[in-house]
Amino acid sequence: MTREEKSQVIETLTAELAEAKTLYLTDIAGLDAATTSDLRRACFKAGIRLSVVKNTLLEKAMEASDKDFGELSQVLKGNTSLMFSETGNGPAKLIKDFRKKSDKPILKGAFIEESVYIGDDQIDTLVAIKSKEELIGEIITLLQSPAKNVISGLQSSGGQLAGILKTLSER
């Protein structure tokens, strides 16, 4: 790879990192072609973009980026693949689900909305993170609950009130 090609890759990676809200660094080394193809297919279905990069180029792109990736540059050893996603917990769920069939991918680190997670032991924490849509759904449910209680209370007591009035009028 020439210097010019390397600088072009670094520029592209820097632009991708600037736009990324969620970035996972994983190790998929040792997967055979069929398993790697299955992983790529699963990523595509989940809306996750998977790409393999050279550690030195990614490290330079991280340094050139405006974001603070903290200690993520320290995990750039061995093979590294990037997972870009719109949802914070999407790649973690995919990794956990994919590990039922294979021992890879291994999570090296993650960057989610200004937070940095290092190590494979963080996978359960990352799965537990709620996406924006899940949080909005919970808020709507909480807001609807009191209104539903009032409506059901009015409907049930309205029937009782009508029954009492009917009984009194018959007397």
Contact map, one row per residue, 1 for C-alpha under 8 A:
111011000000000000000000000000000000000000000000000000000000000000000000000000000000000000000000000000000000000000000000000000000000000000000000000000000000000000000000000
111111000000000000000000000000000000000000000000000000000000000000000000000000000000000000000000000000000000000000000000000000000000000000000000000000000000000000000000000
111111100000000000000000000000000000000000000000000000000000000000000000000000000000000000000000000000000000000000000000000000000000000000000000000000000000000000000000000
011111110000000000000000000000000000000000000000000000000000000000000000000000000000000000000000000000000000000000000000000000000000000000000000000000000000000000000000000
111111111000000000000000000000000000000000000000000000000000000000000000000000000000000000000000000000000000000000000000000000000000000000000000000000000000000000000000000
111111111100000000000000000000000000000000000000000000001000000000000000000000000000000000000000000000000000000000000000000000000000000000000000000000000000000000000000000
001111111110000000000000000000000000000000000000000000000000000000000000000000000000000000000000000000000000000000000000000000000000000000000000000000000000000000000000000
000111111111000000000000000000000000000000000000000000000000000000000000000000000000000000000000000000000000000000000000000000000000000000000000000000000000000000000000000
000011111111100000000000000000000000000000000000000000001000000000000000000000000000000000000000000000000000000000000000000000000000000000000000000000000000000000000000000
000001111111110000000000000000000000000000000000000000001101100000000000000000000000000000000000000000000000000000000000000000000000000000000000000000000000000000000000000
000000111111111000000000000000000000000000000000000000000000100000000000000000000000000000000000000000000000000000000000000000000000000000000000000000000000000000000000000
000000011111111100000000000000000000000000000000000000000000000000000000000000000000000000000000000000000000000000000000000000000000000000000000000000000000000000000000000
000000001111111110000000000000000000000000000000000000000100100000000000000000000000000000000000000000000000000000000000000000000000000000000000000000000000000000000000000
000000000111111111000000000000000000000000000000000000000000110110000000000000000000000000000000000000000000000000000000000000000000000000000000000000000000000000000000000
000000000011111111100000000000000000000000000000000000000000000010000000000000000000000000000000000000000000000000000000000000000000000000000000000000000000000000000000000
000000000001111111110000000000000000000000000000000000000000000000000000000000000000000000000000000000000000000000000000000000000000000000000000000000000000000000000000000
000000000000111111110000000000000000000000000000000000000000110010000000000000000000000000000000000000000000000000000000000000000000000000000000000000000000000000000000000
000000000000011111110000000000000000000000000000000000000000000011100000000000000000000000000000000000000000000000000000000000000000000000000000000000000000000000000000000
000000000000001111111000000000000000000000000000000000000000000000000000000000000000000000000000000000000000000000000000000000000000000000000000000000000000000000000000000
000000000000000111111110000000000000000000000000000000000000000000000000000000000001110000000000000000000000000000000000000000000000000000000000000000000000000000000000000
000000000000000000111110000000000000000000000000000000000000000000000000000000000000110100000000000000000000001110000000000000000000000000000000000000000000000000000000000
000000000000000000011111000000000000000000000000000000000000000000000000000000000001111100000000000000000000011110000000000000000000000000000000000000000000000000000000000
000000000000000000011111100000000000000000000000000000000000000000000000000000000111100000000000000000000000011100000000000000000000000000000000000000000000000000000000000
000000000000000000000111110000000000000000000000000000000000000000000000000000000111000000100000000000000011111000000000000000000000000000000000000000000000000000000000000
000000000000000000000011111000000000000000000000000000000000000000000000000000011110000000000000000000000011110000000000000000000000000000000000000000000000000000000000000
000000000000000000000001111100000000000000000000000000000000000000000000000000011110000000000000000000001111100000000000000000000000000000000000000000000000000000000000000
000000000000000000000000111110000000000000000000000000000000000000000000000001111000000000000000000000011111000000000000000000000000000000000000000000000000000000000000000
000000000000000000000000011111100001000000000000000000000000000000000000000000111000000000000000000000011100000000000000000000000000000000000000000000000000000000000000000
000000000000000000000000001111100000000000000000000000000000000000000000000000100000000000000000000000010000000000000000000000000000000000000000000000000000000000000000000
000000000000000000000000000111110000000000000000000000000000000000000000000000000000000000000000000000000000000000000000000000000000000000000000000000000000000000000000000
000000000000000000000000000111111011000000000000000000000000000000000000000000000000000000000000000000010000000000000000000000000000000000000000000000000000000000000000000
000000000000000000000000000001111111000000000000000000000000000000000000000000000000000000000000000000000000000000000000000000000000000000000000000000000000000000000000000
000000000000000000000000000000111111100000000000000000000000000000000000000000000000000000000000000000000000000000000000000000000000000000000000000000000000000000000000000
000000000000000000000000000000011111110000000000000000000000000000000000000000000000000000000000000000000000000000000000000000000000000000000000000000000000000000000000000
000000000000000000000000000000111111111000000000000000000000000000000000000000000000000000000000000000000000000000000000000000000000000000000000000000000000000000000000000
000000000000000000000000000100111111111100000000000000000000000000000000000000000000000000000000000000000000000000000000000000000000000000000000000000000000000000000000000
000000000000000000000000000000001111111110000000000000000000000000000000000000000000000000000000000000000000000000000000000000000000000000000000000000000000000000000000000
000000000000000000000000000000000111111111000000000000000000000000000000000000000000000000000000000000000000000000000000000000000000000000000000000000000000000000000000000
000000000000000000000000000000000011111111100000000000000000000000000000000000000000000000000000010000000000000000000000000000000000000000000000000000000000000000000000000
000000000000000000000000000000000001111111110000010000000000000000000000000000000000000000000000000000000000000000000000000000000000000000000000000000000000000000000000000
000000000000000000000000000000000000111111111000000000000000000000000000000000000000000000000000000000000000000000000000000000000000000000000000000000000000000000000000000
000000000000000000000000000000000000011111111100000000000000000000000000000000000000000000000100000000000000000000000000000000000000000000000000000000000000000000000000000
000000000000000000000000000000000000001111111111110000000000000000000000000000000000000000100100000000000000000000000000000000000000000000000000000000000000000000000000000
000000000000000000000000000000000000000111111111100000000000000000000000000000000000000000000000000000000000000000000000000000000000000000000000000000000000000000000000000
000000000000000000000000000000000000000011111111000000000000000000000000000000000000000000000000000000000000000000000000000000000000000000000000000000000000000000000000000
000000000000000000000000000000000000000001111111000000000000000000000000000000000000000001000100000000000000000000000000000000000000000000000000000000000000000000000000000
000000000000000000000000000000000000000000111111100000000000000000000000000000000000110000000000000000000000000000000000000000000000000000000000000000000000000000000000000
000000000000000000000000000000000000000000111111110000000000000000000000000000000011110001100000000000000000000000000000000000000000000000000000000000000000000000000000000
000000000000000000000000000000000000000000110011111000000000000000000000000000000111100000000000000000000000000000000000000000000000000000000000000000000000000000000000000
000000000000000000000000000000000000000100100001111100000000000000000000000000001111000000000000000000000000000000000000000000000000000000000000000000000000000000000000000
000000000000000000000000000000000000000000000000111110000000000000000000000000001110000000000000000000000000000000000000000000000000000000000000000000000000000000000000000
000000000000000000000000000000000000000000000000011111000000000000000000000000111100000000000000000000000000000000000000000000000000000000000000000000000000000000000000000
000000000000000000000000000000000000000000000000001111101100000000000000000000011100000000000000000000000000000000000000000000000000000000000000000000000000000000000000000
000000000000000000000000000000000000000000000000000111111100000000000000000000110000000000000000000000000000000000000000000000000000000000000000000000000000000000000000000
000000000000000000000000000000000000000000000000000011111110000000000000000111110000000000000000000000000000000000000000000000000000000000000000000000000000000000000000000
000000000000000000000000000000000000000000000000000001111111000000000000000000000000000000000000000000000000000000000000000000000000000000000000000000000000000000000000000
000001001100000000000000000000000000000000000000000011111111100000000000000000000000000000000000000000000000000000000000000000000000000000000000000000000000000000000000000
000000000100100000000000000000000000000000000000000011111111110000000000000000000000000000000000000000000000000000000000000000000000000000000000000000000000000000000000000
000000000000000000000000000000000000000000000000000000111111111000000000100100000000000000000000000000000000000000000000000000000000000000000000000000000000000000000000000
000000000100000000000000000000000000000000000000000000011111111100000000000000000000000000000000000000000000000000000000000000000000000000000000000000000000000000000000000
000000000110110010000000000000000000000000000000000000001111111110000000000000000000000000000000000000000000000000000000000000000000000000000000000000000000000000000000000
000000000000010010000000000000000000000000000000000000000111111110101000100000000000000000000000000000000000000000000000000000000000000000000000000000000000000000000000000
000000000000000000000000000000000000000000000000000000000011111111000000000000000000000000000000000000000000000000000000000000000000000000000000000000000000000000000000000
000000000000010000000000000000000000000000000000000000000001111111000000000000000000000000000000000000000000000000000000000000000000000000000000000000000000000000000000000
000000000000011011000000000000000000000000000000000000000000111111110000000000000000000000000000000000000000000000000000000000000000000000000000000000000000000000000000000
000000000000000001000000000000000000000000000000000000000000001111110000000000000000000000000000000000000000000000000000000000000000000000000000000000000000000000000000000
000000000000000001000000000000000000000000000000000000000000010011111000000000000000000000000000000000000000000001000000000000000000000000000000000000000000000000000000000
000000000000000000000000000000000000000000000000000000000000000011111100000000000000000000000000000000000000000001000000000000000000000000000000000000000000000000000000000
000000000000000000000000000000000000000000000000000000000000010000111111100000000000000000000000000000000000001001010000000000000000000000000000000000000000000000000000000
000000000000000000000000000000000000000000000000000000000000000000011111100000000000000000000000000000000000000000010000000000000000000000000000000000000000000000000000000
000000000000000000000000000000000000000000000000000000000000000000001111111000000000000000000000000000000000000000010100000000000000000000000000000000000000000000000000000
000000000000000000000000000000000000000000000000000000000000000000001111111100000000000000000000000000000000110000010100000000000000000000000000000000000000000000000000000
000000000000000000000000000000000000000000000000000000000010010000001111111100000000000000000000000000000000000000000000000000000000000000000000000000000000000000000000000
000000000000000000000000000000000000000000000000000000000000000000000011111110000000000000000000000000000000000000000000000000000000000000000000000000000000000000000000000
000000000000000000000000000000000000000000000000000000000000000000000011111110000000000000000000000000000001100000000100000000000000000000000000000000000000000000000000000
000000000000000000000000000000000000000000000000000000100010000000000001111111110000000000000000000000000000000000000000000000000000000000000000000000000000000000000000000
000000000000000000000000000000000000000000000000000000100000000000000000011111110000000000000000000000000000000000000000000000000000000000000000000000000000000000000000000
000000000000000000000000001000000000000000000000000000100000000000000000000111110000000000000000000000000000000000000000000000000000000000000000000000000000000000000000000
000000000000000000000000001110000000000000000000000101100000000000000000000111111000000000000000000000000000000000000000000000000000000000000000000000000000000000000000000
000000000000000000000000111100000000000000000000000111100000000000000000000111111100000000000000000000000000000000000000000000000000000000000000000000000000000000000000000
000000000000000000000000111100000000000000000000011110000000000000000000000000111110000000000000000000000000000000000000000000000000000000000000000000000000000000000000000
000000000000000000000011110000000000000000000000111110000000000000000000000000011111000000000000000000000000000000000000000000000000000000000000000000000000000000000000000
000000000000000000000011110000000000000000000001111000000000000000000000000000001111100000100000000000000000000000000000000000000000000000000000000000000000000000000000000
000000000000000000010111000000000000000000000001110000000000000000000000000000000111110000000000000000000000000000000000000000000000000000000000000000000000000000000000000
000000000000000000011110000000000000000000000011100000000000000000000000000000000011111101100000000000000000000000000000000000000000000000000000000000000000000000000000000
000000000000000000011100000000000000000000000011000000000000000000000000000000000001111101000000000000000000000000000000000000000000000000000000000000000000000000000000000
000000000000000000000100000000000000000000000000000000000000000000000000000000000000111111100000000000000000000000000000000000000011000000000000000000000000000000000000000
000000000000000000001100000000000000000000000000000000000000000000000000000000000000111111100000000000000000000100000000000001001110000000000000000000000000000000000000000
000000000000000000000000000000000000000000000000000000000000000000000000000000000000001111111000000000000000000000000000000001111110000000000000000000000000000000000000000
000000000000000000000000000000000000000000000101000000000000000000000000000000000000111111111100000000000000000000000000000000100000000000000000000000000000000000000000000
000000000000000000000001000000000000000000100001000000000000000000000000000000000010101111111110000000000000000000000000000000000000000000000000000000000000000000000000000
000000000000000000000000000000000000000000000000000000000000000000000000000000000000000011111111000000000000000000000000001101100000000000000000000000000000000000000000000
000000000000000000000000000000000000000000000000000000000000000000000000000000000000000011111111100000000000000000000000000000100000000000000000000000000000000000000000000
000000000000000000000000000000000000000001100100000000000000000000000000000000000000000001111111110000000000000000000000000000000000000000000000000000000000000000000000000
000000000000000000000000000000000000000000000000000000000000000000000000000000000000000000111111111000011100000000000000000000000000000000000000000000000000000000000000000
000000000000000000000000000000000000000000000000000000000000000000000000000000000000000000011111111100000000000000000000001000000000000000000000000000000000000000000000000
000000000000000000000000000000000000000000000000000000000000000000000000000000000000000000001111111100000000000000000000000000000000000000000000000000000000000000000000000
000000000000000000000000000000000000001000000000000000000000000000000000000000000000000000000111111111011000000000000000000000000000000000000000000000000000000000000000000
000000000000000000000000000000000000000000000000000000000000000000000000000000000000000000000011111111111000000000000000000000000000000000000000000000000000000000000000000
000000000000000000000000000000000000000000000000000000000000000000000000000000000000000000000001111111100000000000000000000000000000000000000000000000000000000000000000000
000000000000000000000000000000000000000000000000000000000000000000000000000000000000000000000000011111100000000000000000000000000000000000000000000000000000000000000000000
000000000000000000000000000000000000000000000000000000000000000000000000000000000000000000000000011111111000000000000000000000000000000000000000000000000000000000000000000
000000000000000000000000000000000000000000000000000000000000000000000000000000000000000000000000001111111100000000000000000000000000000000000000000000000000000000000000000
000000000000000000000000001110100000000000000000000000000000000000000000000000000000000000000010011001111100000000000000000000000000000000000000000000000000000000000000000
000000000000000000000000011100000000000000000000000000000000000000000000000000000000000000000010011001111110000000000000000000000000000000000000000000000000000000000000000
000000000000000000000000011100000000000000000000000000000000000000000000000000000000000000000010000000111111000000000001000000000000000000000000000000000000000000000000000
000000000000000000000001111000000000000000000000000000000000000000000000000000000000000000000000000000001111110000000011001000000000000000000000000000000000000000000000000
000000000000000000000001111000000000000000000000000000000000000000000000001000000000000000000000000000000111110000000111000000000000000000000000000000000000000000000000000
000000000000000000000001110000000000000000000000000000000000000000000001001000000000000000000000000000000011111000011111000000000000000000000000000000000000000000000000000
000000000000000000000111100000000000000000000000000000000000000000000001000000000000000000000000000000000011111100011100000000000000000000000000000000000000000000000000000
000000000000000000001111000000000000000000000000000000000000000000001000000000000000000000000000000000000000111111111000000000000000000000000000000000000000000000000000000
000000000000000000001110000000000000000000000000000000000000000000000000000000000000000100000000000000000000011111110000000000000000000000000000000000000000000000000000000
000000000000000000001100000000000000000000000000000000000000000000000000000000000000000000000000000000000000001111100000000000000000000000000000000000000000000000000000000
000000000000000000000000000000000000000000000000000000000000000000111000000000000000000000000000000000000000001111110000000000000000000000000000000000000000000000000000000
000000000000000000000000000000000000000000000000000000000000000000000000000000000000000000000000000000000000001111111000000000000000000000000000000000000000000000000000000
000000000000000000000000000000000000000000000000000000000000000000001111000000000000000000000000000000000000111101111100000000000000000000000000000000000000000000000000000
000000000000000000000000000000000000000000000000000000000000000000000000000000000000000000000000000000000000111000111110010000000000000000000000000000000000000000000000000
000000000000000000000000000000000000000000000000000000000000000000000011001000000000000000000000000000000001110000011111010000000000000000000000000000000000000000000000000
000000000000000000000000000000000000000000000000000000000000000000000000000000000000000000000000000000000011100000001111110000000000000000000000000000000000000000000000000
000000000000000000000000000000000000000000000000000000000000000000000000000000000000000000000000000000000111100000000111111000000000000000000000000000000000000000000000000
000000000000000000000000000000000000000000000000000000000000000000000000000000000000000000000000000000000000000000000011111100000000000000000000000000000000000000000000000
000000000000000000000000000000000000000000000000000000000000000000000000000000000000000000000000000000000000000000001111111111000000000000000000000000000000000000000000000
000000000000000000000000000000000000000000000000000000000000000000000000000000000000000000010001000000000010000000000001111111100000000000000000000000000000000000000000000
000000000000000000000000000000000000000000000000000000000000000000000000000000000000000000010000000000000000000000000000111111110000000000000000000000000000000000000000000
000000000000000000000000000000000000000000000000000000000000000000000000000000000000000000000000000000000000000000000000011111111000000000000000000000000000000000000000000
000000000000000000000000000000000000000000000000000000000000000000000000000000000000000110010000000000000000000000000000011111111000000000000000000000000000000000000000000
000000000000000000000000000000000000000000000000000000000000000000000000000000000000000011011000000000000000000000000000001111111100000000000000000000000000000000000000000
000000000000000000000000000000000000000000000000000000000000000000000000000000000000000010000000000000000000000000000000000111111100000000000000000000000000000000000000000
000000000000000000000000000000000000000000000000000000000000000000000000000000000000000110000000000000000000000000000000000011111110000000000000000000000000000000000000000
000000000000000000000000000000000000000000000000000000000000000000000000000000000000000110000000000000000000000000000000000000111111011000000000000000000000000000000000000
000000000000000000000000000000000000000000000000000000000000000000000000000000000000001110000000000000000000000000000000000000001111111000000000000000000000000000000000000
000000000000000000000000000000000000000000000000000000000000000000000000000000000000001000000000000000000000000000000000000000000111111100000000000000000000000000000000000
000000000000000000000000000000000000000000000000000000000000000000000000000000000000000000000000000000000000000000000000000000000011111110000000000000000000000000000000000
000000000000000000000000000000000000000000000000000000000000000000000000000000000000000000000000000000000000000000000000000000000111111111000000000000000000000000000000000
000000000000000000000000000000000000000000000000000000000000000000000000000000000000000000000000000000000000000000000000000000000111111111100000000000000000000000000000000
000000000000000000000000000000000000000000000000000000000000000000000000000000000000000000000000000000000000000000000000000000000001111111110000000000000000000000000000000
000000000000000000000000000000000000000000000000000000000000000000000000000000000000000000000000000000000000000000000000000000000000111111111000000000000000000000000000000
000000000000000000000000000000000000000000000000000000000000000000000000000000000000000000000000000000000000000000000000000000000000011111111100000000000000000000000000000
000000000000000000000000000000000000000000000000000000000000000000000000000000000000000000000000000000000000000000000000000000000000001111111110000000000000000000000000000
000000000000000000000000000000000000000000000000000000000000000000000000000000000000000000000000000000000000000000000000000000000000000111111111000000000000000000000000000
000000000000000000000000000000000000000000000000000000000000000000000000000000000000000000000000000000000000000000000000000000000000000011111111100000000000000000000000000
000000000000000000000000000000000000000000000000000000000000000000000000000000000000000000000000000000000000000000000000000000000000000001111111110000000000000000000000000
000000000000000000000000000000000000000000000000000000000000000000000000000000000000000000000000000000000000000000000000000000000000000000111111111000000000000000000000000
000000000000000000000000000000000000000000000000000000000000000000000000000000000000000000000000000000000000000000000000000000000000000000011111111100000000000000000000000
000000000000000000000000000000000000000000000000000000000000000000000000000000000000000000000000000000000000000000000000000000000000000000001111111110000000000000000000000
000000000000000000000000000000000000000000000000000000000000000000000000000000000000000000000000000000000000000000000000000000000000000000000111111111000000000000000000000
000000000000000000000000000000000000000000000000000000000000000000000000000000000000000000000000000000000000000000000000000000000000000000000011111111100000000000000000000
000000000000000000000000000000000000000000000000000000000000000000000000000000000000000000000000000000000000000000000000000000000000000000000001111111110000000000000000000
000000000000000000000000000000000000000000000000000000000000000000000000000000000000000000000000000000000000000000000000000000000000000000000000111111111000000000000000000
000000000000000000000000000000000000000000000000000000000000000000000000000000000000000000000000000000000000000000000000000000000000000000000000011111111100000000000000000
000000000000000000000000000000000000000000000000000000000000000000000000000000000000000000000000000000000000000000000000000000000000000000000000001111111110000000000000000
000000000000000000000000000000000000000000000000000000000000000000000000000000000000000000000000000000000000000000000000000000000000000000000000000111111111000000000000000
000000000000000000000000000000000000000000000000000000000000000000000000000000000000000000000000000000000000000000000000000000000000000000000000000011111111100000000000000
000000000000000000000000000000000000000000000000000000000000000000000000000000000000000000000000000000000000000000000000000000000000000000000000000001111111110000000000000
000000000000000000000000000000000000000000000000000000000000000000000000000000000000000000000000000000000000000000000000000000000000000000000000000000111111111000000000000
000000000000000000000000000000000000000000000000000000000000000000000000000000000000000000000000000000000000000000000000000000000000000000000000000000011111111100000000000
000000000000000000000000000000000000000000000000000000000000000000000000000000000000000000000000000000000000000000000000000000000000000000000000000000001111111110000000000
000000000000000000000000000000000000000000000000000000000000000000000000000000000000000000000000000000000000000000000000000000000000000000000000000000000111111111000000000
000000000000000000000000000000000000000000000000000000000000000000000000000000000000000000000000000000000000000000000000000000000000000000000000000000000011111111100000000
000000000000000000000000000000000000000000000000000000000000000000000000000000000000000000000000000000000000000000000000000000000000000000000000000000000001111111110000000
000000000000000000000000000000000000000000000000000000000000000000000000000000000000000000000000000000000000000000000000000000000000000000000000000000000000111111111000000
000000000000000000000000000000000000000000000000000000000000000000000000000000000000000000000000000000000000000000000000000000000000000000000000000000000000011111111100000
000000000000000000000000000000000000000000000000000000000000000000000000000000000000000000000000000000000000000000000000000000000000000000000000000000000000001111111110000
000000000000000000000000000000000000000000000000000000000000000000000000000000000000000000000000000000000000000000000000000000000000000000000000000000000000000111111111000
000000000000000000000000000000000000000000000000000000000000000000000000000000000000000000000000000000000000000000000000000000000000000000000000000000000000000011111111100
000000000000000000000000000000000000000000000000000000000000000000000000000000000000000000000000000000000000000000000000000000000000000000000000000000000000000001111111110
000000000000000000000000000000000000000000000000000000000000000000000000000000000000000000000000000000000000000000000000000000000000000000000000000000000000000000111111111
000000000000000000000000000000000000000000000000000000000000000000000000000000000000000000000000000000000000000000000000000000000000000000000000000000000000000000011111111
000000000000000000000000000000000000000000000000000000000000000000000000000000000000000000000000000000000000000000000000000000000000000000000000000000000000000000001111111
000000000000000000000000000000000000000000000000000000000000000000000000000000000000000000000000000000000000000000000000000000000000000000000000000000000000000000000111111
000000000000000000000000000000000000000000000000000000000000000000000000000000000000000000000000000000000000000000000000000000000000000000000000000000000000000000000011111
